[in-house]
Amino acid sequence: MTNAILLAIMLAIVALNVVAGPRGYRLLAEAGGVGRKTFYRRMLAAQLFQFTLPPIVGLLVLGRIGAVTELPPELWSASAMLRGDAPAVPVDPLLTSIFGVAVLVAIPLGAFLTWRRNGKGAPAYLARLSALLPRDRDEVLLGAAISVAAGIGEELFFRLLLPMLLAAFVGGIPAVIVAILLFGLAHAYQGWKGVTVTALVGILFTAMYLMSGSLAMAMLFHATIDLMTLAIRPAIRGAWRKEAA
């Protein structure tokens, strides 16, 4: 019963984002000055109270907080399938190191490519998110906070507790697939192309987690991608030099 209640709460949170997300994004596109700062603060609060706090509370209620550091049994079948052998219990040090190096390389590489494109406009894949990108120093700082919160909270939500709960009803491998699809749908404000891209990125985060057994590594990579979009790229393109209006 507890599992079903927690699952219903998490599915309701996803549904809320599917319905309310596009409207919120339109409001941001129309806002200016103080209105944008207010929206960013609300977005940060939403990350904390919708995606970070619920899975932490849920894991505590279930007495499963240890799943944050060790791959839970519900996901062993999916992990074993991706690895081709035993699940990643304990954490695989080799794959974790490889993924860690990839994250470290991604930051300077992304910054360099942004610098090379400076003055040529935003990449096509960011066009739909143009209104969301920070425009001054305060927004860059808020964007960085949102990125870190999303990296931690969304991984706890979509990579850990949600598939754990779903696994009791549909099995481990289908649960992981459903969680990836819901991760994409939760970003409905980005439009259907954005939902598709987000789901594909969700596959990458899921593979990193299930293959290495390290949720922290998936969190780090997720936060890095968001930081590139919401903080590092805008800062390089001049937002950091602009004082808040």
N, C-alpha and C positions, 0 to 999 in steps of 0.2 A: 504493500500500500504506500509506504514512504517513497519508494522508487517512482511509482506512478504519479504521486503528487508533485515530486520534484521535476519529473519529466514534463508534466503539464505546465508547470511554471516556466520552465525554460522554453518550451514551444510557444507559450504566450508571449514571451519576450521577443522571440524571433518574429512572430506575427506582428507585433507592435512596430518593429523596425521596418518590416515589409510595407506596412500601411502608412506609417507616419514619416518614414525616411524621405521619400520624394517630396512631400510637402515641406519638410524642414529645409531641404536643400533649396527649394524655390524661394523660401523666405530669406535664406542666406544670400542668394543671388540678388535679391532686391534690397538687402540691407546695406547700410553704409556707416562708417565711423564706429560710434559706440554700439550700434546694433550688431555689427559683425563681432565685436569683442564679446558681447552678451551671448551670441550664438556659439562662439568657440567655448566659452565657459560652460554652457549647457551641454555641449557635445562632450566635454571632458567629464562632467558629472554623469552623463549617460554611460560613458565607458566604465566609470567606476561602479555605479549603482546597478547597471543592467548586466554587464558582462564580467566584472571582476568579483564583486561581492557575492552574487548568487551562487557561483560554483564553489567558492570558499565555504560559505555557509552550508551548502549542500553536502560537501565532503565531510564537514565537521558533524553534521546531523547523522550521516551514514557511518561515522567513525572510520572514514577512509582517507583522511588527510595525507597519509603516507603515500597515496597514489601520485602525489605531485612529484615525488622523487624516484618512484619505482613503477614501471609499467604494470598496470592492473591486469589481473587474469582475464577480465572480459575482453581485452584487446590482444591477448597473446596469439590468437588464431590469425588475426590480420598481420601482426608483426612477423610471425613465422612464414606467412605466405610471401611477404615482400622480401624477406631475407633468404628464403629458400631453405632454411634449416630451423633452428630453435629460435624462440622469441628473444628479444633484446632484454633479458633479465639475467644479470644486472646490466647496467648501461654499458654499451659497446664503446670502449675508449678510442679505438681506431677511427670508427665512423664519426664519433663526436669531434675528434681532432680535425678530421677532414672538413666537416661542416663548419667548424669554428674558423678554420683558415679561409674558407669560402666567404664567410661573413666579413672577415677582416679585409679581404681583397675587394669585396663589393663596395665598401665605403669610399676609398680613394678612387676606385675606377669610376663609380657613379659620379663623384664630384668632378673628376677630370672631364668626363663626357659632357656634363652640364656646362662646364667652363668653355668647352669647345663649341657648344651650341649657343652660347650666350649671344643674344641679339637676333637669333633666328626664330624666336617664338617657341612656345611650349611644344613638346613632342605630341604627335597625334593622339597617343593613348591617354594623354592628360587633358585633352580638349574638353571632354565632358565634365571634368572636375575643376575647370578654370576658376569658378566662383569660390571653390573651397580653398584654393591655394592662398597662403598668407601674403599680405601686401605691405606689412610694416613690421617693426621689431617685436612689438607686443604679440602680434599674431604668430610670428615665427616661434616665440617662446611657448605660446599656447599650443601651437601645432606640434612642437616637440613633446610637450606633456601628454597630449592626446595620443601621439605615436607610441610612447612608452606604455601608457595605460592600455592601449589596444593590443600591443604585443603581448602583454602579460594576461590581460583579462580575456581576450578572445581565444587565446590558446587554452586557458583553463576551461573556458566554456565549450568551444567547438572541438577541441582535440582531446579533451580529457573527460569531463563529467557528462556532457551530452551523449557521446558514443557509449560511455559506460552504462548509462541509464537505458539507452536504446537497445543495447546488447541483450538485456534481459527479455526483450520482446521479439527481436528479429535476428539475434545472433551477432557475433562480433564483426564479421566482414561487412554484412549489410549495414550495420550500425555506423561504421566508419564512412561508408558511401553516403548514407543519408545525412550524416553530420556535415560532410563536405558540401552537399547540395544546399543545406540550410545555411551554411556559412556564406555561400554565394548569394542566396536570397536575402539575407540580412543586410546586404549592401545594395538593395534595390534602388536607392537614390542615385546610383551611378548609371542607371539604365540597363537594358538587357545585355549590351556588350560588356558593361562593367561587371554585371553579375556573372557572366561567363568567364571573364578574365579572373575575377576574384575566386571563383570555384576552382579554376586551374591552378591558381597560386595556392589555394587550400590543399590541393593534391600534393603540392611540393612540401608544404609545412607538415602535412600528415605523414608523408614518406620519410621526412627527416626524423620525425618523432618516433615512428614505429620501427624504423631501421636502426636508429641509435639508442632508443629507449630513454632519450633525454628530452623531456618537455622544455627544460630551460634553453636548450639549443634552438628549438622551434620558436620559443618566445623571442630569443635574441635575433633570429633571422627575420621574424615578423616585424619586430620593432625597428630593425635596420631599414627594411623596405619602406615602412611608413615614414621614418625619419628622413629618408632621401626625398620622399614626395612632399611632406608637410613642413620640413625645416631646412634641410641642407640645400636642396635645389632652390627654393625661394630665396634663401640667404645669399647664395652665389649669384643669383639673378638680380640682386639689389634690394630685396625686401628688408634685410637687416639694417641697411643704411637709412631707412625711412622711419622717422619718429611717428608715433601714433598721432592720429588726427585729434 
